[in-house]
Amino acid sequence: MSTESATIKYAEDIPEALYHLRTIENLSITAGCTGVNYSASPAFLSYPDSILSVRRIVEFKQIVKTERSIEFGAGVTLSQIENLPQKFPKVLHDAVCTIANRQVRNIATIGGNVCTQPMKMTTFAPLLALNAKLVLRAGTERMHIDKHHPSTETQILPLSQFDAVPAGYFLTRIRVPLEEWDVSIFKRTGPKNEISPLSASYVFLSNTQKNFLADLRLAFCGVFSFRNRELENSIIGSKLPLAPKSVQTFTERAAAYFDNDVKEGTYNPVLRAQFINLVKDSLEMLSD
Protein backbone atom coordinates (compact mmCIF):
# COMPACT_ATOMS: atom_id res chain seq x y z
CA MET A 1 0.00 0.00 0.00
CA SER A 2 1.39 3.41 -0.92
CA THR A 3 1.28 6.35 1.46
CA GLU A 4 -1.13 8.12 -0.94
CA SER A 5 -3.96 5.73 0.00
CA ALA A 6 -2.98 5.08 3.62
CA THR A 7 -4.96 6.57 6.50
CA ILE A 8 -2.62 8.14 9.07
CA LYS A 9 -3.81 8.96 12.60
CA TYR A 10 -1.91 10.68 15.42
CA ALA A 11 -2.50 9.99 19.12
CA GLU A 12 -1.70 12.62 21.75
CA ASP A 13 -2.18 10.28 24.73
CA ILE A 14 -2.82 6.62 25.56
CA PRO A 15 -6.64 6.89 25.77
CA GLU A 16 -6.70 8.32 22.26
CA ALA A 17 -4.40 5.56 21.02
CA LEU A 18 -6.67 2.95 22.61
CA TYR A 19 -9.69 4.53 20.95
CA HIS A 20 -8.10 4.28 17.50
CA LEU A 21 -6.98 0.73 18.24
CA ARG A 22 -10.55 -0.26 19.07
CA THR A 23 -12.25 1.48 16.16
CA ILE A 24 -9.89 0.99 13.20
CA GLU A 25 -9.30 -2.46 11.73
CA ASN A 26 -5.79 -3.68 10.87
CA LEU A 27 -4.18 -0.64 12.44
CA SER A 28 -0.37 -0.52 12.31
CA ILE A 29 1.31 1.37 15.16
CA THR A 30 4.53 3.24 14.54
CA ALA A 31 6.81 5.83 16.13
CA GLY A 32 10.15 6.47 14.40
CA CYS A 33 9.47 4.48 11.19
CA THR A 34 13.18 3.62 10.87
CA GLY A 35 12.36 -0.08 10.60
CA VAL A 36 11.31 0.25 6.97
CA ASN A 37 14.89 1.06 6.05
CA TYR A 38 16.53 -2.10 7.34
CA SER A 39 15.62 -4.13 4.25
CA ALA A 40 15.74 -3.40 0.55
CA SER A 41 12.78 -5.74 0.04
CA PRO A 42 9.75 -3.99 -1.49
CA ALA A 43 7.65 -5.53 1.30
CA PHE A 44 9.34 -3.23 3.78
CA LEU A 45 8.77 -0.18 1.61
CA SER A 46 5.00 -0.69 1.44
CA TYR A 47 2.56 0.45 4.08
CA PRO A 48 -0.66 -0.87 5.64
CA ASP A 49 -4.04 0.72 5.01
CA SER A 50 -4.13 2.43 8.42
CA ILE A 51 -1.23 3.81 10.45
CA LEU A 52 -1.26 5.21 13.98
CA SER A 53 1.67 7.38 15.05
CA VAL A 54 2.26 7.30 18.83
CA ARG A 55 5.35 9.49 18.73
CA ARG A 56 3.57 12.41 20.43
CA ILE A 57 2.54 10.43 23.52
CA VAL A 58 4.59 11.82 26.43
CA GLU A 59 4.30 8.69 28.58
CA PHE A 60 5.97 6.66 25.84
CA LYS A 61 9.08 8.85 26.04
CA GLN A 62 9.65 8.47 29.79
CA ILE A 63 12.36 6.51 31.59
CA VAL A 64 11.53 5.55 35.19
CA LYS A 65 14.15 4.04 37.49
CA THR A 66 13.40 2.32 40.79
CA GLU A 67 15.67 0.44 43.16
CA ARG A 68 15.09 -2.86 41.39
CA SER A 69 14.27 -2.01 37.79
CA ILE A 70 14.32 0.55 35.02
CA GLU A 71 11.33 1.07 32.73
CA PHE A 72 11.61 2.44 29.23
CA GLY A 73 8.54 3.85 27.52
CA ALA A 74 8.06 2.23 24.13
CA GLY A 75 8.76 5.58 22.47
CA VAL A 76 12.08 6.17 24.23
CA THR A 77 14.67 6.79 21.54
CA LEU A 78 17.89 4.84 21.32
CA SER A 79 19.77 8.10 21.88
CA GLN A 80 18.00 8.55 25.22
CA ILE A 81 19.33 5.17 26.33
CA GLU A 82 22.77 5.95 24.93
CA ASN A 83 22.85 9.18 26.95
CA LEU A 84 21.92 7.67 30.31
CA PRO A 85 24.60 8.90 32.77
CA GLN A 86 25.26 5.54 34.46
CA LYS A 87 25.26 3.61 31.17
CA PHE A 88 23.05 0.87 32.57
CA PRO A 89 22.18 -1.84 31.89
CA LYS A 90 25.63 -2.09 30.32
CA VAL A 91 24.89 -4.71 27.66
CA LEU A 92 21.83 -2.76 26.55
CA HIS A 93 23.83 0.46 26.36
CA ASP A 94 26.60 -1.30 24.42
CA ALA A 95 24.03 -2.75 22.01
CA VAL A 96 22.35 0.59 21.38
CA CYS A 97 25.68 2.23 20.55
CA THR A 98 26.20 -0.22 17.66
CA ILE A 99 22.92 0.64 15.94
CA ALA A 100 23.16 2.77 12.78
CA ASN A 101 24.36 6.32 13.48
CA ARG A 102 23.46 9.15 15.84
CA GLN A 103 20.90 10.61 13.43
CA VAL A 104 19.00 7.32 13.24
CA ARG A 105 19.29 6.72 17.00
CA ASN A 106 17.70 10.13 17.58
CA ILE A 107 14.58 8.84 15.81
CA ALA A 108 14.49 5.06 16.33
CA THR A 109 12.74 3.81 19.46
CA ILE A 110 13.37 0.91 21.82
CA GLY A 111 9.80 -0.30 21.28
CA GLY A 112 10.22 -0.35 17.53
CA ASN A 113 13.51 -2.21 17.82
CA VAL A 114 11.88 -4.91 19.94
CA CYS A 115 8.74 -5.27 17.82
CA THR A 116 10.28 -5.22 14.32
CA GLN A 117 9.56 -8.43 12.42
CA PRO A 118 10.70 -10.92 11.33
CA MET A 119 14.24 -10.28 12.62
CA LYS A 120 15.10 -10.06 16.30
CA MET A 121 16.89 -6.74 16.19
CA THR A 122 19.95 -5.56 18.11
CA THR A 123 18.40 -4.89 21.53
CA PHE A 124 16.50 -8.17 21.67
CA ALA A 125 19.36 -10.35 22.95
CA PRO A 126 20.38 -7.95 25.77
CA LEU A 127 16.78 -7.57 26.91
CA LEU A 128 16.24 -11.33 26.72
CA ALA A 129 19.33 -12.02 28.85
CA LEU A 130 18.27 -9.35 31.35
CA ASN A 131 14.84 -10.99 31.86
CA ALA A 132 12.99 -7.97 30.50
CA LYS A 133 9.20 -7.85 30.53
CA LEU A 134 6.85 -6.08 28.14
CA VAL A 135 3.89 -4.07 29.39
CA LEU A 136 1.08 -4.31 26.82
CA ARG A 137 -2.25 -2.50 26.87
CA ALA A 138 -5.53 -2.88 25.04
CA GLY A 139 -8.97 -1.29 25.08
CA THR A 140 -11.82 -3.55 26.19
CA GLU A 141 -15.36 -3.75 24.82
CA ARG A 142 -17.85 -1.02 25.78
CA MET A 143 -21.43 -0.40 24.76
CA HIS A 144 -20.56 3.24 23.99
CA ILE A 145 -16.97 3.91 23.01
CA ASP A 146 -15.46 6.97 24.69
CA LYS A 147 -12.02 7.82 23.36
CA HIS A 148 -11.16 9.89 26.45
CA HIS A 149 -12.08 7.28 29.08
CA PRO A 150 -11.76 3.79 27.62
CA SER A 151 -11.55 0.80 29.92
CA THR A 152 -8.18 -0.89 29.50
CA GLU A 153 -6.51 -4.22 30.00
CA THR A 154 -2.83 -4.52 30.89
CA GLN A 155 -0.77 -7.62 30.16
CA ILE A 156 2.79 -8.12 31.39
CA LEU A 157 4.64 -10.52 29.13
CA PRO A 158 8.19 -11.88 29.64
CA LEU A 159 10.26 -11.17 26.55
CA SER A 160 11.16 -14.88 26.47
CA GLN A 161 7.49 -15.54 25.56
CA PHE A 162 7.20 -12.73 23.03
CA ASP A 163 6.85 -13.35 19.32
CA ALA A 164 4.64 -10.46 18.22
CA VAL A 165 2.31 -7.96 19.85
CA PRO A 166 -1.09 -9.69 20.26
CA ALA A 167 -3.95 -8.37 18.14
CA GLY A 168 -5.71 -5.47 19.82
CA TYR A 169 -2.74 -4.60 22.04
CA PHE A 170 0.18 -2.22 21.79
CA LEU A 171 3.46 -2.01 23.67
CA THR A 172 3.64 0.77 26.28
CA ARG A 173 6.71 -0.01 28.40
CA ILE A 174 9.71 -2.31 28.69
CA ARG A 175 10.64 -3.28 32.26
CA VAL A 176 14.26 -4.33 32.87
CA PRO A 177 15.51 -5.65 36.23
CA LEU A 178 18.63 -3.89 37.53
CA GLU A 179 21.38 -6.33 38.50
CA GLU A 180 25.14 -6.08 38.89
CA TRP A 181 27.24 -8.35 36.67
CA ASP A 182 30.91 -9.22 37.09
CA VAL A 183 31.25 -10.06 33.39
CA SER A 184 29.04 -8.32 30.84
CA ILE A 185 29.67 -8.97 27.13
CA PHE A 186 27.79 -7.80 24.06
CA LYS A 187 28.89 -8.75 20.55
CA ARG A 188 27.28 -8.15 17.19
CA THR A 189 27.83 -10.26 14.09
CA GLY A 190 27.18 -9.56 10.43
CA PRO A 191 27.59 -6.41 8.32
CA LYS A 192 28.38 -3.26 10.27
CA ASN A 193 25.97 -0.81 8.66
CA GLU A 194 23.02 -2.96 7.68
CA ILE A 195 20.78 -5.77 8.84
CA SER A 196 21.15 -9.03 6.92
CA PRO A 197 20.49 -12.76 7.49
CA LEU A 198 23.99 -12.88 9.01
CA SER A 199 23.17 -10.20 11.58
CA ALA A 200 22.86 -11.36 15.18
CA SER A 201 23.44 -10.12 18.72
CA TYR A 202 25.20 -12.13 21.43
CA VAL A 203 25.13 -11.51 25.18
CA PHE A 204 27.07 -13.23 27.97
CA LEU A 205 26.51 -12.33 31.63
CA SER A 206 28.09 -13.93 34.69
CA ASN A 207 28.45 -13.39 38.42
CA THR A 208 30.86 -15.04 40.82
CA GLN A 209 30.68 -15.63 44.55
CA LYS A 210 33.49 -17.05 46.69
CA ASN A 211 35.26 -18.58 43.68
CA PHE A 212 32.11 -20.20 42.34
CA LEU A 213 30.01 -19.31 39.32
CA ALA A 214 26.84 -17.92 40.91
CA ASP A 215 24.91 -17.01 37.76
CA LEU A 216 25.31 -17.17 33.99
CA ARG A 217 23.12 -16.08 31.11
CA LEU A 218 23.51 -16.53 27.35
CA ALA A 219 21.42 -15.08 24.56
CA PHE A 220 21.92 -15.11 20.80
CA CYS A 221 19.29 -13.55 18.54
CA GLY A 222 18.90 -12.68 14.87
CA VAL A 223 16.63 -14.56 12.47
CA PHE A 224 15.99 -16.73 15.56
CA SER A 225 15.91 -16.20 19.31
CA PHE A 226 18.01 -18.47 21.52
CA ARG A 227 18.26 -18.65 25.29
CA ASN A 228 18.05 -21.87 27.31
CA ARG A 229 17.79 -21.85 31.11
CA GLU A 230 18.63 -25.54 31.39
CA LEU A 231 21.89 -24.90 29.56
CA GLU A 232 22.73 -21.98 31.85
CA ASN A 233 21.91 -23.95 35.00
CA SER A 234 24.17 -26.81 33.92
CA ILE A 235 27.31 -24.77 34.67
CA ILE A 236 26.12 -22.58 37.56
CA GLY A 237 27.86 -23.62 40.75
CA SER A 238 31.10 -24.59 39.00
CA LYS A 239 34.34 -23.78 40.77
CA LEU A 240 36.43 -20.95 39.33
CA PRO A 241 38.63 -20.58 37.44
CA LEU A 242 37.03 -22.98 34.99
CA ALA A 243 39.21 -25.86 33.86
CA PRO A 244 39.86 -26.16 30.10
CA LYS A 245 37.85 -29.40 30.12
CA SER A 246 34.85 -27.58 31.65
CA VAL A 247 35.05 -24.90 28.96
CA GLN A 248 35.13 -27.53 26.22
CA THR A 249 32.27 -29.55 27.73
CA PHE A 250 29.99 -26.55 28.15
CA THR A 251 30.78 -25.24 24.66
CA GLU A 252 29.82 -28.59 23.17
CA ARG A 253 26.68 -28.64 25.30
CA ALA A 254 25.77 -25.14 24.10
CA ALA A 255 26.10 -26.29 20.49
CA ALA A 256 23.82 -29.26 21.19
CA TYR A 257 21.16 -27.09 22.83
CA PHE A 258 21.38 -24.63 19.95
CA ASP A 259 20.85 -27.43 17.43
CA ASN A 260 17.85 -28.67 19.41
CA ASP A 261 16.18 -25.27 19.90
CA VAL A 262 16.88 -23.55 16.57
CA LYS A 263 15.44 -25.25 13.51
CA GLU A 264 18.07 -26.23 10.98
CA GLY A 265 17.64 -24.59 7.60
CA THR A 266 16.15 -21.39 9.04
CA TYR A 267 19.54 -19.69 9.45
CA ASN A 268 22.95 -19.44 7.80
CA PRO A 269 25.34 -22.08 9.28
CA VAL A 270 27.91 -19.31 9.77
CA LEU A 271 25.79 -18.07 12.69
CA ARG A 272 26.08 -21.40 14.49
CA ALA A 273 29.87 -21.38 14.14
CA GLN A 274 30.02 -17.80 15.41
CA PHE A 275 27.86 -18.67 18.40
CA ILE A 276 30.10 -21.57 19.39
CA ASN A 277 33.23 -19.41 19.11
CA LEU A 278 31.63 -16.60 21.15
CA VAL A 279 30.61 -19.01 23.91
CA LYS A 280 34.10 -20.50 24.06
CA ASP A 281 35.78 -17.07 24.15
CA SER A 282 33.43 -15.88 26.89
CA LEU A 283 34.01 -18.91 29.09
CA GLU A 284 37.75 -18.58 28.71
CA MET A 285 37.46 -15.24 30.51
CA LEU A 286 36.42 -17.31 33.55
CA SER A 287 39.29 -19.77 33.20
CA ASP A 288 42.24 -17.38 33.56
N, C-alpha and C positions, 0 to 999 in steps of 0.2 A: 504494500500500500504506500503510495506517495504521500508526502506531507500536504499536498494540495487538497486531498480528499479526507485527511485525518481530522478528527475532532479533538482539539486540545483544550483541557480544562486546567485551572490553577487553583490550588487549595491554600488558604491563608492559615488554617489551623486544622487540628485533627478531626473535630466534628464535621467540618466541611469535606475533608478527605473521605471520611466514613460515609457521608451522604452520597458523594459521587460513586463510591465503591458499591453502594447498595442499589443505585438507580441506573447505572450504565453497565451494559453487558460487555464482557471481554475487555475490560479496562486495563490498560498497561500503565504501571506506575513508574515514574522516572524522576531523577534529580539532576545529575550532572550530564547524562547522555554520553559519557565518554566510552561506554561499552560498545557502541556501534563501530568504533574505530579499531577494535582489536582484531578484526578479521576482514579480509578482502572479499569474502563471500558476499554475493548480492543479497543473501538472506539477512545479513546483518545491516544492510543499508536500506532495508525496507521497514515500514512502520505499521503498527496495528491500526485498526479503525479509530480507536479512542485512546487518548493519552492523558494521564493526569500528572502534572508536575507538582511535586511536594517540596520543591526547593525553598519556598517562602515560609514554610512552617518552622517557627522559632524553636520549638521543642526538639525537632529533629537535628538541630545544630548544637545541642548542648552536650557537654561532657560533665558527668557527675562522679566524683570520687568519694568513696567511703573507706572505712578502715579495712574492709575485706574485699572490696571489688571496685572496679571502675566501669561506668556505663557510658557507652558512646551512642548518641542519637544516630539514627540511620542516615541522616543527612550531614553528619560530621565529615568534613573533607579530609583527605589524606594529609594535606598540609597541616591541618589542626593537630593531628596525631604526631606528625613529624616535629612540630614545634612545642610539644609538651616539655616542660622544663626538666622533669626527672627522667625522661626518655623511657617510660615504662608503659606496658610490659616490654622488655628489651627486644624479644624476638619479633614482636609486632612492629615496634619502631624500626628495627632493622629491615623488616620486610617492606614496609611502606617506603623507605628511602630508596629501594631498588625499582620502584614503579615509575615508568615513563620519565617525565621531567617536572620541574617545579610548576610550570604553567598548567600541565594536566592535573597534577596533585592539588592545585588550587581549586579545581572544579570537581574532580572525581570524589565520590563519597565511599565511606566504609560499607554502607549498606548495599550500594551498587556493586562493589567488589565482591561481596559475599554472595549476592543473589544472581550474578551473571551466569548464564547457562550457555553451552553445556559444560564449559571448563570450570574447574575449581581454581579461582584466580589466586593471586599472590598472598593475600592475607588469610586464606582459608586454612592452610596448614598451621600457622601460628595460633590462630583462634581455636582450632581443633585440639592442638596439644595443650592449650591453656584451659580446656574445659569450658569454653564460652557457651553462653546460652542466648537464644534469640527471643525477644519479646515481640509477639505478634498480636495485632488487634483486628477486630472485625465488627461491623455493625450487625445487630440482630434484628429479627423481624419485628415490625410494628404495624398496627392497623393504619396509623397516619404517620407518614415519615416526616420528621422534623430535622432539618439539616443542622440546626444549632444545638439540639439536645438529643442525639441518638443514643439508644442504649448500646453498650459495647460489650464485647467478650475479649478477654485477654488470654493468650496461650503462651506459656513459656516452654520453649523447645530446645533441648540440648543440640548443639551444632552437630554432634555425632549422629543425630537422627534426622538431620535436615537434608532434603534433596531439592525441594523447591517450595516457595511460599504457597501454602494451601489456598485453594480458590476462595475468594471472599475475604481474605486476610491481606494485611500488608505489614512489613517489618517496621517497628518503631524504634527499638533499641537493641544494642548488643551488650550483654553483661559479661564481664571478664573478671574472674577471681584474681586477686593480687597475691602473689606468692614470690618468695625469694628463691633463686636458683643459683647453685654453685657453678654449674656449666650451662650456658645458654647459647645455642648455635642455630643460626638460620643460613641456609644456602639456597640459591636459585639456580636451576639448570635451564638450558635452552638458549635461544637467541637473546641478546641483551636488550634490544629495543623493540621487540615485538612478542606477541603471544603466538605460539605454534604448538603442534602436537608434541614437540619435545620440551615444552615449557613445564616446569614443575617446581614446587617449593618443598624444602626439607627442613624439619625442625627436630632438634635433639635437646632435651632438658634433663638435668640430673641434679640430685642433692645427695650429700654424704653426711653421715653421722657416726662419729667414733670409728672411723676407718671401715665403715660399711656403706654400701650403696642403699640409701634410704628411699629413693624414688627415681624413676626414669620414665620418660615419655618420648615417643617417636611418632612423627607424622610426616607423610609424604603425599602430596596432592597435586594433581594436574588434570589429565583427562579422566582420572579416577580419584578416589579419596581413600587413603590407607592409614588406619591406626588400629592396633590390636592390643587390648588390655592384657590378655593372656600372655602374649609375647613379652610385654613390659614386666609383668609380674614374675616371669620365669627367671629374671636376673636380679630383681630387687632382693636385698639381703646379702648379696655377694660381698666377700671381703675385698678390700682395696689395699694396694693397687691390683687391678685385674691381671690374672696370669694370661700369657699369650694363648694358652689352650682355651680359656674362658672366652676370650675375644673371638677366637675362631668358631667355637661352638655356637655362641649367640649369633654371630653373623650368618652362619649357615641356617640357624633356626629362623632368623628374620627373613631370609630368602624363601624358606619353605612356607612361612605364614603369608608372605606376599603372594606367592604362587597360588595359595589356597583362596585368598580373599579377593584378588584382582583377576578378573577373567582374562585368560590368554587370548590374544588377538584383538583386544580393545585398546592396546597401547603399543608404542614402539619399543622393541626389546632393549634399546639403548637405555631407556628409563630404568629398567630392572637392574642393569649393570651399574648404573650411577647410584641407585639406592643402596646396593650392596657395598659399594666402595665408600659411600658416605657413612653408613653404619659402622663399618670397620674403622674408618678414620676417627669417628667420634668416640668409639670405645677405647681406642688407643690413647686418648687423652686421659683416660682413667687407669691406664696401665703403667704410666711413667713412675 
